[in-house]
C-alpha cells in the first residue's frame, strides 16, 4: 500500500519501509510522528483520492535524525561595477523519516 502525503509544503509518495528526507522538523531523533495530511492512498487497482485529504488515513513515521543537504553556491556579480563580487554558500537542514505504516482511511462511498 502506498500513500501521497504532504509535509513541509512538499508532496511525497511513500510506502511502509521507505526513508524520506523532508524539511527540518522540530522533533528529536527516535520520536514518532503521525502524518494526517494524506492526499491519496492506494493498493493495486484500488485508489482513494482525498478532497483535499483522505478521511481517517494516517501515515506513521519515526525520526531517524537530522542531516544537511548539498551546498548551494550563490554568486552575485555586476559587470558594470568595479570589483563587485559576492559569494555565499548555503546548506539546508533536513529531517530523515522512516515510514513505519500506511493506514487507509474510510472507503469512498459511490
C-alpha positions as CSV (number, residue, x, y, z in Angstrom):
1,X,0.0,0.0,0.0
2,X,1.3,3.5,-0.9
3,X,0.2,7.0,0.1
4,X,0.9,10.5,-1.1
5,X,1.5,12.7,1.9
6,X,2.0,16.5,2.3
7,X,4.6,17.6,4.8
8,X,6.6,20.8,4.9
9,X,4.9,22.2,1.8
10,X,6.1,19.2,-0.3
11,X,4.3,16.1,-1.5
12,X,5.9,12.6,-1.2
13,X,4.8,9.2,-2.5
14,X,5.7,6.7,0.3
15,X,5.1,3.1,1.4
16,X,6.0,1.2,4.5
17,X,9.8,0.8,4.9
18,X,10.7,3.9,2.9
19,X,13.1,6.6,4.1
20,X,12.5,10.1,3.1
21,X,14.2,13.4,3.6
22,X,11.8,16.3,4.5
23,X,12.1,19.9,5.6
24,X,13.5,20.2,9.1
25,X,11.0,19.2,11.8
26,X,11.5,20.2,15.4
27,X,11.5,16.6,16.8
28,X,14.3,14.7,18.4
29,X,15.7,11.5,16.8
30,X,13.7,8.5,17.7
31,X,10.4,10.4,18.1
32,X,7.3,9.0,16.5
33,X,5.3,11.1,14.1
34,X,1.7,10.7,12.7
35,X,1.0,12.4,9.4
36,X,-2.6,13.1,8.8
37,X,-2.3,15.1,5.5
38,X,-2.7,12.1,3.3
39,X,-3.8,13.2,-0.2
40,X,-4.1,9.7,-1.8
41,X,-4.0,6.1,-0.7
42,X,-3.8,3.1,-3.0
43,X,-3.0,-0.6,-3.3
44,X,-3.1,-2.2,-6.7
45,X,-6.1,-1.0,-8.6
46,X,-8.0,0.4,-5.6
47,X,-7.1,4.1,-5.1
48,X,-8.7,6.6,-2.8
49,X,-8.2,10.3,-3.7
50,X,-8.8,12.9,-1.0
51,X,-10.8,16.1,-1.4
52,X,-8.3,17.5,-0.2
53,X,-7.4,14.7,2.2
54,X,-8.5,11.1,2.7
55,X,-10.6,10.9,5.8
56,X,-9.1,9.0,8.8
57,X,-6.0,8.0,6.7
58,X,-2.7,8.1,8.6
59,X,1.0,7.6,8.0
60,X,3.1,6.7,10.9
61,X,6.8,7.6,10.8
62,X,9.9,7.6,13.0
63,X,12.5,10.4,13.0
64,X,16.0,8.9,12.3
65,X,17.9,12.1,12.6
66,X,18.8,15.5,11.0
67,X,21.2,16.0,8.1
68,X,22.4,18.8,5.9
69,X,21.8,18.9,2.2
70,X,24.2,19.6,-0.6
71,X,26.0,23.0,-0.5
72,X,24.5,25.6,-2.9
73,X,26.7,28.5,-4.0
74,X,25.1,31.9,-4.6
75,X,27.3,34.2,-6.6
76,X,26.4,37.8,-7.4
77,X,28.3,39.8,-10.0
78,X,27.7,43.1,-11.6
79,X,29.6,43.5,-14.8
80,X,29.5,47.3,-14.8
81,X,30.6,47.8,-11.2
82,X,34.2,47.7,-10.3
83,X,35.2,44.8,-8.0
84,X,31.6,43.8,-7.1
85,X,31.6,40.1,-6.5
86,X,29.7,38.3,-3.6
87,X,30.0,34.6,-3.0
88,X,27.8,32.9,-0.4
89,X,27.1,29.2,0.4
90,X,24.0,27.6,1.9
91,X,23.3,24.1,3.3
92,X,19.6,23.3,4.0
93,X,18.8,21.2,7.1
94,X,16.6,18.2,6.5
95,X,15.0,15.5,8.8
96,X,15.2,11.8,7.9
97,X,12.0,9.9,8.3
98,X,11.5,6.1,8.4
99,X,7.9,5.3,7.2
100,X,6.5,2.6,9.6
101,X,2.9,2.1,8.4
102,X,0.4,3.4,6.0
103,X,-3.2,3.2,7.3
104,X,-6.0,3.6,4.8
105,X,-9.0,5.8,5.7
106,X,-12.7,5.3,5.2
107,X,-13.5,3.8,1.8
108,X,-15.2,6.3,-0.5
109,X,-18.9,5.9,-0.9
110,X,-20.1,5.6,-4.5
